[in-house]
Amino acid sequence: MGNSKLKVLIITTIFFVFFTSSQAKSIIKQQKETVNNEPFVGFNIGTDVSSLLSATELASFLQSQKITHIRLYDADPEILKALAKTKIRVIISVPNNQLLAIGSSNATAASWIGRNVVAYYPETLITAVAVGDEVLTTIPSSSPLLMPAIESLYGALVAANLHNQIKISTPHAASIILDPFPPSQSFFNQSWSSVMLPLLQFLSKTGSPLMMNLYPYYVFMQNKGVVPLDNSLFKPLTPSKEMVDPNTLLHYTNVLDAMIDAAYFSMKNLNITDVEVLVTETGWPTKGDAKEPYATIDNADTYNSNLIKHVFDRNGTPLHPEVTSSVYIYEMFNEDLRSSPVSEANWGLFYGNSTPVYLLHVSEMGTFLANDTTNQTYCIAVDGVDSKTLQAALDWACGPGRANCSEIQPGENCYQPNNVKNHASYAFDSYYQKEGKASGSCDFKGAGMITTTDPSRGSCIFPGSKKISNKTRTVVNTTASSGAADSLRSSRLNARKKFLDALLPVIFSLLLHIPFIMSF
């Protein structure tokens, strides 16, 4: 009898452990999927930069900025090596000039995957391969090679058993969509039907995204007087200023959502409804020539800051409120080696040496972008500027600019070292702080730059220097949770609830069987 009772207890225990562990594994898997499916903001990294950080420095910089996703325009081996074990997810790219070789040979495609993916994965978290860039509109003669290249690369991923971890797609220009507004009337340029239909069918079959480069900046510039600036910059609108699709009566408060929905409607016209849009490029330039007066630091700051908040709010689009597209901002660094127009070299958040061009206002997004130290920024003189230019800027700041320059007078705390760069830095920061750190108040015709490093030294305390106690800093970091963190917290609570919901019936069943077990 004792052995029978023991057997029942053992069987019951095994059932209990197996059931609960299976439930736990299922819940953990669901939780991971929920977290991984959260929309994110990544950054494009171009390398046409005269003073770009080394690969190791770049990886460290990205980590310090809490950046989790990047897109490269090639598969730079040094960068991929430096990203190993950083947990930064990266899209690598097949440059347009390699399409011919890869699209013509399965062996070449397999070699490319082996050299640029298998050699680094999983230590380097490669999430996707972007095959070419805007091929249909920039090099239409290569369009017949696009699908063969994609299919050959996919076959190589299958052979390496990486096709479920790494997606394959190709970024398109917005111009492949005709009649983009209202979105419900949009359709893909039919001259590309022989490419777009098989591409979308491939994306649907493999669970890959439709990659789109979408720039409200260009929509605004090409339609001034029709598309308001506020709609392009995600600014709050009164209902009368919202754009309305007359066919669906959907209201659009910003241009990007309308562009994304135009892509969804265009896919729907080809009977594809299960492919998500990934915005592989979007942004706003900080500087332009006379023909681009809206390329300003203030507008770039407004667009990108509001874009990030829009993504992390996870409201989707009017057509698909349940799906929020992730975006890659163009771009991380100013590519100063790019050719004209002027704006081509001025899309970056940072200069190549990692000093910020401007600071985004995303402090409510938690730890995202460490350089958003909105209350702890300073304006100093740029290295290498000639003394004559610095002296003129210094004279203006202390004169017409009405900066408080008393501390750089002889005998005062910031007089030494007695040189124009030191004095200019103090005067620049005084003016910058006086102006409330407004966009453009640290320009001084290119002689000033914003920094998050406190330039104070010894008894010379710069105007922007403020002492923050560790206690205060902890409170700030605790309360500035991002939407993503809130969602993660919520998903954990839901997981615990699901686990308990699954566990309670088992416990109840065991309790019911106790009299039966004890009767042996």
KARA-V670888 format. One record per residue. N is the residue number from 1. SS is DSSP state (@ for helix, = for strand, . for the rest). PHI is phi as a letter, one per 20 degrees, with the letter a starting at -180 (* if undefined). OMEGA is omega in radians with two decimals (* if undefined). Layout:
N_SS_PHI_OMEGA ; N_SS_PHI_OMEGA
//
This chain:
1_._*_3.13 ; 2_@_f_3.13 ; 3_@_f_3.13 ; 4_@_f_3.13 ; 5_@_f_3.14 ; 6_@_f_3.14 ; 7_@_f_-3.13 ; 8_@_f_-3.14 ; 9_@_f_-3.13 ; 10_@_f_-3.14 ; 11_@_f_-3.13 ; 12_@_f_-3.14 ; 13_@_f_3.13 ; 14_@_f_3.14 ; 15_@_f_-3.12 ; 16_@_f_-3.12 ; 17_@_f_-3.12 ; 18_@_f_-3.08 ; 19_@_f_-3.08 ; 20_@_f_3.14 ; 21_@_f_3.10 ; 22_@_f_3.11 ; 23_@_f_-3.12 ; 24_@_f_3.14 ; 25_@_f_3.13 ; 26_@_f_-3.12 ; 27_@_f_3.12 ; 28_@_f_3.12 ; 29_@_f_3.13 ; 30_@_f_-3.13 ; 31_@_f_3.12 ; 32_@_f_-3.14 ; 33_@_f_3.13 ; 34_@_f_-3.13 ; 35_@_f_-3.11 ; 36_@_f_-3.12 ; 37_._e_3.09 ; 38_._f_3.07 ; 39_._f_-3.11 ; 40_._c_3.03 ; 41_=_d_3.10 ; 42_=_d_-3.10 ; 43_=_c_3.00 ; 44_=_e_3.10 ; 45_=_c_3.02 ; 46_._e_-3.04 ; 47_._d_3.05 ; 48_._e_-3.02 ; 49_._c_-3.07 ; 50_._f_-3.08 ; 51_._c_-3.09 ; 52_._f_3.07 ; 53_._g_3.02 ; 54_._f_-3.11 ; 55_@_g_3.13 ; 56_@_f_3.11 ; 57_@_f_3.13 ; 58_@_f_3.14 ; 59_@_f_3.12 ; 60_@_f_3.13 ; 61_@_f_3.13 ; 62_@_f_3.11 ; 63_@_f_-3.14 ; 64_@_f_3.13 ; 65_._e_3.13 ; 66_._m_-3.14 ; 67_._e_-3.01 ; 68_._d_-3.09 ; 69_=_c_3.06 ; 70_=_c_3.04 ; 71_=_c_3.08 ; 72_=_d_3.13 ; 73_._e_3.05 ; 74_._b_3.08 ; 75_._c_-3.06 ; 76_._g_-3.06 ; 77_@_f_-3.13 ; 78_@_f_3.13 ; 79_@_f_3.14 ; 80_@_f_3.11 ; 81_@_f_-3.12 ; 82_@_f_-3.12 ; 83_._e_-3.12 ; 84_._g_3.08 ; 85_._m_3.08 ; 86_._e_-3.07 ; 87_._m_3.06 ; 88_._e_-3.12 ; 89_=_e_-2.98 ; 90_=_c_2.93 ; 91_=_e_3.04 ; 92_=_d_-3.02 ; 93_=_c_2.94 ; 94_=_e_3.12 ; 95_._g_-3.11 ; 96_@_g_-3.07 ; 97_@_f_3.08 ; 98_@_d_-3.09 ; 99_@_f_-3.08 ; 100_@_g_-3.10 ; 101_@_f_-3.08 ; 102_@_f_-3.14 ; 103_@_f_-3.10 ; 104_@_d_-3.02 ; 105_._b_3.06 ; 106_@_f_-3.13 ; 107_@_f_3.11 ; 108_@_f_3.11 ; 109_@_f_3.14 ; 110_@_f_3.11 ; 111_@_f_3.14 ; 112_@_f_3.13 ; 113_@_f_3.13 ; 114_@_f_-3.08 ; 115_@_f_-2.99 ; 116_@_d_-3.14 ; 117_@_d_-3.06 ; 118_@_g_-3.10 ; 119_._f_-3.05 ; 120_._d_-3.07 ; 121_._e_0.13 ; 122_._e_3.14 ; 123_._g_2.99 ; 124_._d_-3.00 ; 125_=_e_3.06 ; 126_=_f_-3.08 ; 127_=_d_-3.08 ; 128_=_b_3.00 ; 129_=_d_3.07 ; 130_=_e_-3.06 ; 131_=_e_-3.09 ; 132_=_m_3.12 ; 133_=_b_3.13 ; 134_._l_-3.05 ; 135_@_f_-3.03 ; 136_@_f_-3.06 ; 137_@_d_-3.10 ; 138_@_e_3.08 ; 139_._c_-3.07 ; 140_@_g_3.14 ; 141_@_f_-3.14 ; 142_@_e_-3.07 ; 143_@_g_3.11 ; 144_@_f_-3.12 ; 145_@_e_-2.99 ; 146_@_f_-3.12 ; 147_@_f_3.06 ; 148_@_g_3.13 ; 149_@_f_3.14 ; 150_@_f_-3.10 ; 151_@_f_3.10 ; 152_@_f_3.11 ; 153_@_f_3.10 ; 154_@_f_3.10 ; 155_@_g_3.11 ; 156_@_f_3.08 ; 157_@_f_3.09 ; 158_@_f_-3.14 ; 159_@_f_3.12 ; 160_._e_-3.11 ; 161_._l_3.14 ; 162_._d_-3.05 ; 163_._f_3.09 ; 164_._e_-3.12 ; 165_._e_-3.02 ; 166_._c_-3.11 ; 167_=_e_3.09 ; 168_=_c_3.10 ; 169_=_b_3.13 ; 170_=_b_-3.12 ; 171_=_f_3.13 ; 172_=_d_2.97 ; 173_=_f_3.13 ; 174_@_f_-3.05 ; 175_@_f_3.05 ; 176_@_f_3.12 ; 177_=_e_3.12 ; 178_=_d_-3.09 ; 179_._l_-3.03 ; 180_._f_3.07 ; 181_._c_0.00 ; 182_._f_-3.07 ; 183_@_g_-3.07 ; 184_@_f_3.13 ; 185_@_e_-3.05 ; 186_._f_3.04 ; 187_=_b_3.10 ; 188_=_f_3.05 ; 189_._g_-2.99 ; 190_@_f_3.09 ; 191_@_f_3.12 ; 192_@_d_-3.09 ; 193_@_g_-3.11 ; 194_@_f_3.09 ; 195_@_d_-3.00 ; 196_@_f_-3.10 ; 197_@_f_3.09 ; 198_@_f_3.10 ; 199_@_f_-3.12 ; 200_@_f_3.08 ; 201_@_f_3.08 ; 202_@_f_-3.14 ; 203_@_f_3.12 ; 204_@_f_-3.11 ; 205_@_f_-3.04 ; 206_@_e_-3.13 ; 207_._m_-3.13 ; 208_._e_-3.10 ; 209_._e_2.94 ; 210_=_e_-3.11 ; 211_=_e_-3.12 ; 212_=_c_3.01 ; 213_=_e_-2.98 ; 214_._c_-3.06 ; 215_._c_3.02 ; 216_@_g_3.11 ; 217_@_g_-3.11 ; 218_@_f_3.06 ; 219_@_f_3.12 ; 220_@_f_-3.09 ; 221_@_f_-3.12 ; 222_@_e_-3.08 ; 223_._c_3.13 ; 224_._g_-3.08 ; 225_._n_3.10 ; 226_._d_3.11 ; 227_._e_-3.14 ; 228_._f_3.13 ; 229_@_f_-3.10 ; 230_@_g_3.12 ; 231_@_f_-3.13 ; 232_@_f_-3.04 ; 233_._d_-3.12 ; 234_._m_-3.14 ; 235_._f_3.11 ; 236_._g_-3.09 ; 237_._c_2.95 ; 238_._f_-3.12 ; 239_@_g_-3.10 ; 240_@_f_-3.13 ; 241_@_e_3.10 ; 242_._f_3.09 ; 243_=_e_-3.08 ; 244_=_d_3.04 ; 245_._e_-3.05 ; 246_._f_-3.11 ; 247_._e_-3.11 ; 248_._d_-3.05 ; 249_._m_3.06 ; 250_._f_-3.12 ; 251_=_e_-3.13 ; 252_=_d_-3.13 ; 253_._e_3.11 ; 254_._b_-3.05 ; 255_@_f_-3.08 ; 256_@_f_3.12 ; 257_@_g_3.12 ; 258_@_f_3.13 ; 259_@_f_3.12 ; 260_@_f_3.14 ; 261_@_f_3.06 ; 262_@_f_3.10 ; 263_@_f_3.12 ; 264_@_f_3.12 ; 265_@_f_3.12 ; 266_@_f_3.08 ; 267_@_f_-3.14 ; 268_@_f_3.11 ; 269_._f_3.09 ; 270_._d_3.10 ; 271_._m_3.04 ; 272_._d_-3.07 ; 273_._c_-3.07 ; 274_._c_3.10 ; 275_._d_3.14 ; 276_._e_3.10 ; 277_=_e_3.01 ; 278_=_d_-3.13 ; 279_=_e_-3.05 ; 280_=_e_3.03 ; 281_=_b_2.92 ; 282_=_a_-3.12 ; 283_._r_-3.11 ; 284_._b_-3.11 ; 285_._f_-3.12 ; 286_._e_-3.09 ; 287_._b_3.10 ; 288_._b_3.09 ; 289_._e_-3.07 ; 290_._f_-3.13 ; 291_._e_-3.11 ; 292_._c_-3.08 ; 293_._f_-3.11 ; 294_._e_3.04 ; 295_._e_-3.08 ; 296_._c_3.09 ; 297_@_f_-3.10 ; 298_@_f_-3.14 ; 299_@_f_3.10 ; 300_@_f_3.11 ; 301_@_f_-3.11 ; 302_@_f_-3.10 ; 303_@_f_-3.04 ; 304_@_f_3.10 ; 305_@_f_3.13 ; 306_@_f_3.09 ; 307_@_f_-3.12 ; 308_@_f_3.11 ; 309_@_f_-3.12 ; 310_@_f_3.14 ; 311_@_f_-3.08 ; 312_@_f_3.05 ; 313_@_f_3.03 ; 314_._l_3.12 ; 315_._e_-3.13 ; 316_._m_3.09 ; 317_._d_3.10 ; 318_._g_3.12 ; 319_._f_-3.11 ; 320_._c_3.14 ; 321_._f_-3.12 ; 322_._e_-3.09 ; 323_._c_3.07 ; 324_._d_-3.14 ; 325_._f_2.98 ; 326_._f_-3.08 ; 327_=_c_2.98 ; 328_=_d_-3.14 ; 329_=_f_3.03 ; 330_._d_0.12 ; 331_._b_-3.09 ; 332_._f_-3.06 ; 333_=_c_2.97 ; 334_._f_3.10 ; 335_._e_-3.01 ; 336_._f_3.12 ; 337_._e_3.12 ; 338_._f_-3.14 ; 339_._f_-3.09 ; 340_._f_0.11 ; 341_._f_-3.07 ; 342_@_g_-3.07 ; 343_@_f_-3.12 ; 344_@_g_-3.09 ; 345_@_e_-2.98 ; 346_._c_3.07 ; 347_._d_-2.99 ; 348_._f_2.98 ; 349_._e_-3.08 ; 350_=_c_2.92 ; 351_._f_-3.08 ; 352_._g_-3.13 ; 353_._e_3.05 ; 354_._n_3.02 ; 355_._f_-3.03 ; 356_=_f_2.97 ; 357_._f_3.04 ; 358_._a_-3.10 ; 359_._d_3.07 ; 360_._f_3.09 ; 361_._e_-3.09 ; 362_._c_-3.09 ; 363_@_f_3.12 ; 364_@_f_-3.14 ; 365_@_e_3.08 ; 366_._m_-3.04 ; 367_._e_-3.10 ; 368_._f_-3.09 ; 369_._l_-3.11 ; 370_._f_-3.11 ; 371_._f_2.99 ; 372_._e_3.09 ; 373_._e_-2.94 ; 374_._g_-3.10 ; 375_._e_-3.09 ; 376_._c_3.09 ; 377_._c_-3.06 ; 378_=_c_3.07 ; 379_=_d_-3.12 ; 380_=_c_3.13 ; 381_=_f_3.13 ; 382_._f_3.08 ; 383_._f_3.02 ; 384_._n_3.10 ; 385_._f_-3.08 ; 386_._f_-3.02 ; 387_@_f_3.14 ; 388_@_f_3.11 ; 389_@_f_3.12 ; 390_@_f_-3.13 ; 391_@_f_3.12 ; 392_@_f_3.12 ; 393_@_f_3.09 ; 394_@_f_3.13 ; 395_@_f_-3.13 ; 396_@_f_-3.10 ; 397_@_f_-3.10 ; 398_@_f_3.14 ; 399_._d_-3.11 ; 400_._g_-3.13 ; 401_._f_3.07 ; 402_._l_3.01 ; 403_._f_3.10 ; 404_._e_-3.06 ; 405_._d_-3.07 ; 406_@_f_-3.07 ; 407_@_f_3.13 ; 408_@_d_3.05 ; 409_._e_-3.13 ; 410_._g_3.11 ; 411_._n_-3.12 ; 412_._e_-2.96 ; 413_._f_-3.05 ; 414_._d_3.14 ; 415_._f_3.12 ; 416_._e_-0.11 ; 417_._f_-3.04 ; 418_._e_3.06 ; 419_._b_-3.01 ; 420_@_f_-3.13 ; 421_@_f_3.13 ; 422_@_f_-3.12 ; 423_@_f_3.14 ; 424_@_f_3.14 ; 425_@_g_3.14 ; 426_@_f_-3.12 ; 427_@_f_3.13 ; 428_@_f_-3.11 ; 429_@_f_3.11 ; 430_@_f_-3.14 ; 431_@_f_-3.12 ; 432_@_g_-3.13 ; 433_@_f_3.14 ; 434_@_f_-3.12 ; 435_._e_3.11 ; 436_._m_3.13 ; 437_._l_-3.13 ; 438_._f_3.10 ; 439_._g_3.14 ; 440_._n_-3.10 ; 441_._e_3.06 ; 442_._c_-3.11 ; 443_._e_-3.14 ; 444_@_l_3.12 ; 445_@_l_3.09 ; 446_@_n_-3.10 ; 447_._e_-3.11 ; 448_=_d_3.06 ; 449_=_b_3.13 ; 450_=_e_3.08 ; 451_=_c_3.05 ; 452_._e_3.11 ; 453_._e_-3.12 ; 454_._f_-3.12 ; 455_._e_-3.14 ; 456_._f_3.10 ; 457_=_b_3.13 ; 458_._l_-3.12 ; 459_._e_3.11 ; 460_=_e_-3.13 ; 461_._d_-3.14 ; 462_._f_-3.09 ; 463_._g_-3.10 ; 464_._e_-3.07 ; 465_._f_3.10 ; 466_._c_3.13 ; 467_._e_3.12 ; 468_._d_-3.12 ; 469_._f_3.10 ; 470_@_f_-3.13 ; 471_@_f_3.13 ; 472_@_f_-3.11 ; 473_@_f_3.13 ; 474_@_f_-3.14 ; 475_@_f_-3.14 ; 476_@_f_-3.10 ; 477_@_f_-3.14 ; 478_@_f_-3.06 ; 479_@_e_-3.09 ; 480_._e_-3.13 ; 481_._f_3.12 ; 482_._e_3.06 ; 483_@_g_-3.14 ; 484_@_f_3.13 ; 485_@_f_3.11 ; 486_@_f_-3.14 ; 487_@_f_3.13 ; 488_@_f_3.13 ; 489_@_f_-3.14 ; 490_@_f_-3.12 ; 491_@_f_3.10 ; 492_@_f_3.11 ; 493_@_f_3.12 ; 494_@_f_3.14 ; 495_@_f_3.12 ; 496_@_f_-3.13 ; 497_@_f_3.13 ; 498_@_f_-3.14 ; 499_@_f_3.14 ; 500_@_f_3.12 ; 501_@_f_3.13 ; 502_@_f_-3.06 ; 503_@_f_-3.04 ; 504_@_g_3.11 ; 505_@_f_3.14 ; 506_@_f_3.13 ; 507_@_f_-3.13 ; 508_@_f_3.12 ; 509_@_f_3.12 ; 510_@_f_3.14 ; 511_@_f_3.13 ; 512_@_f_-3.09 ; 513_@_e_-3.12 ; 514_@_g_3.12 ; 515_@_g_3.14 ; 516_@_f_3.14 ; 517_@_f_-3.07 ; 518_@_f_-3.11 ; 519_._f_3.13 ; 520_._f_*
//
